Amino acid sequence: MDRLDGSPGQLRNFKKDDFEADWIKVAECRFGQLYQVKLKLRREKCALKSFDTALCANNFYRRIIDEASNTAKVKFKYIVSIYGLCSEATGVVIEYMSNGSLNNLLASHTLMWPKKFQMIHEASMGMNFLHSMRPPLLHLNLKTSNILLDGRLHVKISDFGLVHWEEGMSKKLFMEQLTVRGNISYIPPETFTQCPDPPGTAFDVYSFGIVMWEILTQQKPYAGCSMTTVLLQVSHGKRPCVDMIPEQKPRDCNQMIDIMRQCWDQDHRKRPQFSDTVRKVEALSEVLKIPGPIQCQKNGDEGPKSDYPWLVSPIHKIALPEKPDLPSDDHHGKESILSLLCRKDFNSFRQSVKREHVYTKFSEQKRLLHFAVASGDAESVEHVLRLGAEVNCTTARGYTPLIIAVLQRLHEIISLLLEHGAATTQGDEDQWTALHFAAQNGDGRAVRLLLDKGAVADAREKSGWMPLHLACQNGHETVVRLLLSRLSEEAVGECEAQGRTPLHLASAYGHLNIAKLLLSQGADPNVTDRSLSTALHLSAEVGHNRIVRELVKSEANIDSADRGGYTPLHLAALRGHIGICRQLLLNGASPDSRTLQGWTPMHLAVLRGHEATVVQLESQGGCVNAEGENGWTPLHLACHQGEPQVVAKLLVAKADPNLSEDSEGWTPLHVACTSASFLSVQHLISHHADVNAVNSGKATPLHLAAKHGCMSIVETLLLNGADRSLMDSSGSTALNVAQRCKKWEIMQLLEKW
């Protein structure tokens, strides 16, 4: 079993053998390595950031420990959780973020606008939380590489507290701390000017403004500029170019840009507090709300990789180059045809373009027609077509002019291309047709235009997604209705490559009206995907109460088990969704069904510390003494997790404090002593736990408390009759154990007793 020790109020100290043997190196950090590890007992992935002390200052790791100790007690949805330390590896154990950093995502995919707005909002929430602490916890290291992404591409703030301002520190030394981490683009001007003030909350607000620009543009600030140039520009009030934000943007983006400019104001006193910023960006995020992708992994088990169909690979970007590679023409000297398009000088473009230009191939096999469409000028598109441009020409990645027009919602140009014979069935290299993109974007007008010109409503891209899947996932009800009017009844239940139907997607993403519509059209609620999950599994796990109600009304199988043996009730309990647990139980869900590892819903609620869910399950028939893997009861798990409130609730519900698990004969009291959970020990003893119980190695709770050095627990055990003369299988008393482990205060206490 994996042992977690440490005194109450301190970080747990993991041992190397608490983790499974296969450590996977995820990244090389500036001061060490980042590993993906898995806890033996919980089979839950964690990240272990190991620091190379040879590369760090003498007190660096000590400072990491101090900062981690302060922040580990604080849990928040948009902050990466700190689980503990691993002194054997000189590292910190933190929450595993399966999708890496925002910096990498921005470079590898193009985000749709709703997702950009959502990420800005979530990052602002995380920073507001840090600043709302008393005193405010300054990040001083905020950048896109320190914003991480979970399995649903929701963001969490990490690596706060690594940069410190200390009383009397010189500005030069502080700047060295910042620049060694590559933070030059995120440093506000007052830091390297004559301003005498120490960094405050306005420092992080400025950095957040630069982060906003990166998200909106998906570019790097001050790319190619030297550090001296950046410092000079910023000190004179210059900022990254707002014109780099794509022109085809939602109307609300202008308000987001205003917020960004306020955040990076030259005068730090004029920058807004994060409490104000959160409120403003939340309103904008709600306008373009987009849910995260489906969580396919449960309790650490590997599952199929989630798809993110609303992310478009950057290889599909069509942009006018800053330095066009088309030869200049006779009338404009050095100015090329593409320069005219770029400057939106469409009249000059139409006068200058010649037939030979139409057939020129640019980088990635783009043609002039692609660029004309991307410019958004219908007259220029028509002119290029009249000169003989091939209407279905493709880029290296298979993008047709029609696809580009659909991506940019250029309806006049869509109609024009269709009139000139654009093929509605032609797909890109991933077999995405124009209809797929229109459905994904929720562009009902484009969908209607395409369908009326012969687009195939049930066309599939290479992963089996139909346009209907995309519309259901993204909540575009109007598009769903349009597509259903052109599809057969059987198509409603069609699966993509992972076995998910449109109903799976609508249920997972919380689109109630679409789920109702699909059910009314005959969608089967009991179809399973490749992991054997039904729509009820997905909605119960994410917490969509009203969709669960609709599926139950439609006779969804309440106790259907997925590939890991999880029922919808297991998943709702694991996530702490009390209302869904109640609803499932009232409709006949088995309260004691077991996963393949033998865990009941009660075990899973305890594992995550969902106290109210534990009470709910027990009140509706859940067994508090059910034995899971290796004979562990919910009480064992609660003690292991250091959840004294849950321990108390279980004991009140008649959980047996003296049941021993199968593998090593540990009672809950043994586990509580190993986890150094003082309150749990008190609760157990008050409910008649045997203080002299022995495990398979004849160790008593007192042996374990002595080993882990918790004075208050040792004293409590002795006061309640613990026999200090008992010997374990090696012939050691608790005093011998304390002596061997160099727990001198424990030794003195045991000698005096």
N, C-alpha and C positions, 0 to 999 in steps of 0.2 A: 504494500500500500504506500501511497506517497504521503510523506510526513510533512506537515506544515507547522513550524514552531515560531516562537517569539512571544513576548509578553503582551498583555492587553495594552492596546494603544500603540503597539509597535508594528512595523512591517513584518510579515512572515518571511522567513528565510528558507528558501527552497534548497534542497540538496540535489546534486546532479542525478542521483538515482530516483528522484521523484518523477523524472521525465523518461519517456521511452528512449531507446538507444539512438535512433536515427534522427540526429539534428540536421536540419537542412539549412545551409547558409543561403539567406535571402539577398543580402546586400553587404557590401563593404562600406562602413561608415567612416567619417573623417577620423574618429578616434577609436575605432574597433570594428566589430562585426555584428550583424543582425541575423539571428537564427530563428527558424520556425521549429518549435518543439511541441511535444504533446504530453500532457499529464497522464500518468499511468491509470489512476483511478477514474478520473472524469472523462478520459479520452478527449479532452478539450484542447484545441490548439491554442498556444500562446506564442508570444514573441519574446525572445531573450536577447537584449542588447548588451553585448559583452564589451567592456572597455579595455583597451590596451594601455595599461598603466605607464608603459614606457613612452607613450605618445602624449600623455596627459600631464598637467601640472600636478604637483604633489597632493594638493588638497582637492583635486577635481572629483574623484570618486566619492570622497567624504561629503562633498557638497551635493553630489547626486543623491546620496543616501538621505541627507538632511531634507532636500527638496522633495524627494519621493515620500518621505515620512509625513511631510506636511500635506501633500496632495493626495496620497493614497486613500485617506479617510473620506475624501470628497468625490462623490460619484455624480456624473452628469452625462446626459445623452450625447452631447457633442464634444466631449473630452475623452481622450484615450485613457482607459482605466489602467492604473498601476496595481499589479497583483502582489508584488513583493520583490525581494532581492534574491540573488543567488551568489553568495559570497565566494563559493568555490570557483565560480566562473567570472568573478568580478563584474557582475552584471545586474541588470534590472529586468524583472519579468513583467511584461505589459500585455495588454489586450492585443490579439493578433488581428491585423487589418488586412484582409485577404486581397484587396485590390490596390495595395501599394499607395504611392503618393499622388496627390493632385497634380504635381509637377509632371509626372510621367504620363498621366491620363490626358492632360491638356496637349501634350506633344504627340500622342498616339491616336487620338480620336477627336472628331469634331462633335461638340455637344450641341444639342438643340437648346433653344432659348429657355424653355421652362426649366431644364436641368441646370443651366448656368445660374438662373435666378435662385433656384432652390439651394444650390451650393453656397452662394453668397449669403443667403439668409442663415443657413446652418452654421457657417463659419462665424458670422456675427453673433449668433447665439452662444457659441462656445467662448468667444472672447468676452462677451458681456458677462458671462458667468465668472470668468477669472477676475474681471475687474470689479465684480460685485462683492468679492470677498473682502474681509476687513482684517488688515489693510489690503488694498487691491493687489492681486498677484500679477505682476507685469510679465509679459512673455519675452519681449526684447529680441525675439528670434523668429518672428512670424514671417513665413514665406510659404510658397506653394509646396515645397518639399517637406515642410513640417505640418502639412494638412493631409491626413491620411483618409483612406476610403475603405469602408467595410464591405461586406458581401452584397449589399444592396446599393452600393455607390453613394451612401450617405457619408458626410464628412465629419471628421473628429480632429480636434486640435491636439498636437503632440509636441514634445520637446520644449515645453515651457520650463523656465527656471534654470536653463543651462548657461545663460548669459546673465551676469550679475553686475549691478552697480553698487559699489560699497562706498560708505562715507569716506571722503577724502581722496577717492580714486581720481586720477588724472583723466582728462578727456582723451588724451593720446592712448593710454592703456585701454580705455573702454573701446575706442575705435579699433584697436588691434584685436580685441575679443570678437568684435563684429565682423571685421574684414576677413579674419582667418576662416570664418564659416561661410564666406562667399555671400555676405548679406548686403553688399554695397548698394544694390538697387533699392533696398527697403529702409535705408537709414534716413530719417528726417533731417532737414537742413540745420536745425538748431544744434544737432549733435556735433557738427564739425565747424560751427561758427563760434562767435564770441559769447554766445548765450551761457550764462553761468549756472542756470538751473539744472539739477539732475534730471535724468529721464523720468517722465511720468506716464500717465495713461495715454497722453497725446502721441507718444512715440509709437505705441501699438496701433493707434488709429491711423497714423500715416502709413505704416506698413500694410494695413488692411486695405487702404486705398489703392496701393500698388497691386495687391493680390486681386482686388476687384477688376482692375484693368487687365490683368493676365487672364482672368476667367472670361471676360467679355470679348477679348481679342484673340485669345489662345496664341499669343506671341510672348516673347521674352522682352522685358523692358530694357532699353538702352543696348540692344543687341549690337555687338561689335565695337562698343565704346570702351575706352580704357577707364580705369578707376578714376584717374585725374579728371577726365572729361565729364564723367557722371557727377562727381562732386562739384565741379564748376557749374554744370548746367543746373543742378538741383539748388545750389546756393543762390543762383540768379532767378529762381522761381520757375524753371522749365520742368516739365513733366513728360511722361511717355505720351506719344501722339494719339489723341482721341480719334483722329480720322482713321486710325487702323481698325476701329470697331466696324464690323461689316455694315454696309448701308442697308441691306435687307434685314432690318431688325424691327421688333415690335415697338409700337408707339410708347409703351411704358419704359422702354430702355432709356429714353432721354431723362426720365426721373432718376433712374439708377446712375446715369452718368453724373447728374447733379450731386447725388450723394457721394460718389467717388471723389469729385472735385472738392467737396467740403472736407472729406477725410484727409486729403493731401494738401490742404491749405498751407501756404508759406508760414502764416502766423499760427503757432501751435495753440494759442488761446482761442482761436476761432474754430478749431476742429471739434466736431460733435462728440458727445459721450456715446459709448456703445449702446446704452439704454435707449437713446434716441434713434440711433441707426437701426437697431433691431426692429423697432416699431415701423420705421419707414420701409425697410426692405421686406418685412413680413407682408405688408399690404401688397407690394409688387409681386412677391413670390406667390401669393394666393391667386393673383390674376392669371398666372401662367403655371398653375400647380401641376406637377408631374410626380407620380409615385416612383419608388425605387423598383428594381427588378426583383423577380421571385427569389426567395431564399431556398436554395435546393439542398443545402447541407444542414443536417440535423444532429445536434449533440456531438459534433466533431467527426461524424462519419462522412466519408467522401461521397459526393453525389455528382450528378452531371453538372457541368459548368453552366452557370446562368448565362442566358443570352441578353444582350442589351440592344434590341433593335432600334432604339431611338438614338443610338450613337452611330455616327457615320464616319467611316475611316477617312483620314485626311487625304488619302490618295484620290479621293473623289472631289477634292476642292477644285473649283474652276475660278481662277482669279487672273486679272490682268497684270502682267509682270511690270515691275518698275522700269526695267530696261528691255523693251521688246526686242525680239530677235528677228523681226522681219526687215528686209532691206528697205531703206528709205526710197520715196518715190520722187519723181521729177519736180513736183510742185512744192514740196515741203522740205527739200534739202535733207537735213539729218533727222527730221521728225518722221517716225514710222507710222504705219497704219494703226498699229495697236496703241501707240501713244495718243492718237486722236480719240480712240475709244476710251482710253483711260481718263482723258481730260473731259470726256463727254462732249467733245466737239463733233457731234454726229453729222452735221451738214458737211463739214470738211472731209469727214470719213467717207461719206457716200460719194462725194465728188472725186476722191482720190483713189478709192479701191478699184483694182483691175481684176480681170478674170484670172490672171495667173496667181494673184494673191489668194484666191478662193481655194486653190489646190495645195497651197503651202502647208507643210506639216511643221508644227511647233513642238516644243518639248512634250513628252508623253503622248505624242500623236494627236494633240489637239489641232483642230482646224479653225479657220477664221469664223465659221458659223458658230462654233462653241463660244468664242469670245463675244461675238455679236449678241448672242442670246444672253450671256452673262451680263452684258452692259445694260440690258433692260429696255433697249430702244427698238420698238417693233418695226419702224420704217427701215432701220439699218438691217434688221434680220431679213425683211422682205427683199431689200436691195441685194443682199448677198445671195439669197435663194435665186433671184432672177439672173444672177451672173453664173448660175449653174452649180451652186453648192449642193452636195449630196445631203439630203435632209436627214438620213439615218447614219451619217458618219459617226464613228465612235472614237473615244480616247483610248489610251492604252488599257485603261481599266473598264472599258465597255460603256462609258457614259455617252448617251446620245444627246443631241440638242434638246429633245423633248424632255428627257430626265432633268437636265439643268433648268429648264423653264419651270418644271413642276417643283423642283427643290426651292426655287425662288418665288413661287406663287405668281408667276407672270402669266395671267390668264389670257390676255390678248395674244401673247406670243404662243401660248399653248394652242389656241384656236388656229393661229396662222400656220404653225407647223403641221397640225393635223390636216388642214386644207391642202397642204403641199405633200401629203402622203406619208407623214411620220408614222412609223410602225408602233402601235400601242402595245404589241406583244413582245417587243425586243427588250431584253434585260441586260444588265451590266455583268461584270465578271462573276458576281455572286447571284446572278439570275434575278435580281430585283428589277421589276418592271416599273415604268412610270406610275402605274396604279399602286404599287407597293409604297412608293414614296408619298404619293398623295394621301393614301390611307393613314400612313404613319403621322403625317403632318396635320391630319384632321381637316384637309382642304376639300370640303364637300363640292365646291364648284368645279375643281379640277377633276374630282372623281366622276362627276356627272358627265363632263366633257369627254373624258377618256372612255367611259362605259358606252356613251352614245356613238363612239367611233370604233367600237369593236374590241375594247380592252377585255381580257379574259378575267372574270371576277374571281375565279378559283385558281389563278396562276400561282405557282409555288416557286419560292427562291430555293437556294441550294440546301437550306436547313428545313425545308418543308413548310415554311410560313406562308400562309395566304394573306392577302390584304386584310381579310376579316380578322385574322389573329392580331395584326398590328393595330387595327382600329379598336379592338376590344381591350388590348393591353393599355393603350393610351387614353381610353375613355372618350372616344369620339362617337357619340351616340348617333348623330346625324349620318355619319359615314357608314356606321354599322347598318342602319336602316336601308340606306341606298344599296349596299352590297347584298343584304339579305333579299332584297327585291329581285336581284339577278341571279341568286344562287338556288340550287335545289335543296330540298329538306335535308338530304344526307350531308350536305356540306357543312351544316351547323355543327356537326359532331366530328368533323375532320381533325386529325392530329398532325402536329408538326413532328420533327425528328425526335424530340424528347417525349413525345406522346401527349403533349398538352393540347387540349381543345380550346376553342374560343372561350368556353365557359370557365376552364381553368384560369385563363388569363384575366378575365373580367373579375373573377372571384378573388384572385390573389391581389389585384390592384385596387379592389374596393369600389368598382363601378356598379353600383346597385341597379340602376335602371337598365344597364346593358345585360346584367345577369338575369334580371326578370324577363327582358325581351327574349333572350336566348332560350330560357326555360319555357316561355310561352310558345316558342317555335319548335319545341320538341327536343331540346338539348338534354342528353342523358346525364344526370348529376353523378352517376356512379362509374363513369369511364375513368380509368386510371392511367397515369402517365408511366414513363419507364421506371420511376422509383415507386410505383404502385400508389402514388398519391392521388386522391380525388380532389375535386374542387373544394369539398368540405375541409379536407386537410389544410389546403392553402389558405382559405379564408379564416379558419380557426387559429392557425399559427400567427397570422399577421394581425388578427384582432378585429375583423370586420363583422361585427355583431349582427347587423341587419341582413347581410348576405348569408350568414350562417342560418338565420331564421328562415330565409327564403328556400335555401337548399334543404333544410329539414322538412319544411312544408311540402317540398317536391319529392319527398321520400328518399332522400340521400341516405346511404348506409351509415348509420351512426358509428358503428364499431369496426368499420373497414380499417385494416392495418396496412401500412406501407411496407417497403422492403426491409426497414429496420424494426418492424413490429409496432410502430407508433400509430395509435389511433388519433382522430381529431382531438379527443380529450387529453391525450398525452401532450400534444403540441400546445393546446390552450393552457394547460397547467404549467408547462415549461416556461411559457411567456407571461404567466400571471394574469391571464384574461378571465377574471372572475365571472363576469356576466355570461361569457360563452361557456365556461365550465358548468354554470348553473343550468343554462339552456340545454346543453347536451345531456346532462344527468337527468333532468326532468323529462327528456324525451327517450330515456332508456339506455343511455350510454353506460357501459360497465365501469364502475369506479375502480376496479382492481385488475383491469386488463394489463398484460405485461408485454414489454418490448422484448426483442430477442436477447437483450442483456438481463432481462428479468425485472426491469424497473416498472413500477406502477406510476400512474399520474401523481400520486402522493410523493413518491421519491423525487420526481422531477421538479415539483413545486418547492420541495425542501431544498433541493440542490441549488436553486436560484434564489432562495430566501424569500419566497412569496408567501408571507405569513397568512394573509387574508385568504389566499387560495387554499392553503393547507386546511384552514378552518372550514372553508366551503366544502371541500372534498370530504372531510371527516363527517360533517353534518349530513351529508347525503350518501353515507355508506362506505366511504373509503376506509380501508384498514390501516391503522397506525402501526401495526406490528408486521406488516407484509415484509417478507425477506426477498431482497433482490440479489444481484450478482454477489457471490461469495457470502451470502447470508446477511448482507447489510440491510438493516431496517431504516426507515426514515429518520429515526432518532440517531443512529450512527452517522448518517449523512449530515444532519443538522449540527452535531457536535464537531464533525470534521470541518464543516464550513465556518464554524465559529458564529453560529446564529442563535444566541441565547433566547431571543424572543420566540423563535420557532421551537426550540427545545422546550420552553415553558408550555407552549400551546399543545405540543404532542403529549407531554406528561399529564397535563390536565385532561386530555382525551384518553388517558389510560395506556399510553405507550409504556412497554415494559423496559425499565432501565437496566435490567440484568440479563437481557438476551445477548448471547455472544455470537459473533459472526463466525462463519465456517472455517475460513482459511487459517487464521491465527488465534482464534478464540478471544478476540477483543470485545469487551463490553463497551457501551457508549461512554462510560467513565474513562476507560483507557484512552479512547479517541479524544475526548475533551481535554485530558491532561496533555496529550501529545500536541494538540492544537493550541494549548495555552489559553483556553477559553474559560476564564475564571467564573464568569456568571453561569456558564453552562454547568460547570462542576457544582456550583451552589444549588442550582435547580435539581440536578440529579440526586445529590445527597439528601435534599429535603424531601425527595420522593423515594427514599430508601434504597438508593443504589448501594451495592456492596463495595465498600471502600477497600476490601481485601481480596477482591476477585482476581484470579490469576489467568493469564492467557496461555497459549501453547508453550511459550518459553518461560512460564512460571513468574512472569513479571507482573507486579501489582501496579495499580495507578500511581502509588507512591514512587516506585522505581522510575516510571516515565516522567513524573513531575520533577523528580530530582535530576534526571538527565537533561531536561529542557530548561531547568533553572528558574522556574516560576515560584518565587517565595510565597506569594499569597495562596497558591494552590496547595503547596506542600503543607503550609500551616493549617489550612482548612481540613485537609485529609487527616492530619495528626489530631486535630481537635475533635474529629468525628470517628476516632477509633482505628485509624490506620496503624497496622503493626509494622514498626520499622525493623523488626528482627527477621522478617520473612526474606528468604533468599530465592533468587531466580535460578534458572537451570544452569547458570555458570557458577553458582554458589555466591553471588554478590548480593549484599543488602543494598537498600536505598542509599546508605551512607557510602558504601563502596562505589556505587555508580556516580554519586556527586563528586567524590574524590577523583575518579577516573576522568570525569568531564570537566574538572577544575571549576566546579560551582562552589566557591569557597563559602559564600553566605549560607547556602543550603547545608553545607557540611556543618557549619557552626550551629545552625538551628537543630539539625538531627542529633548532634552530640549533646546539646543541652537538654533535649526532650527526655 
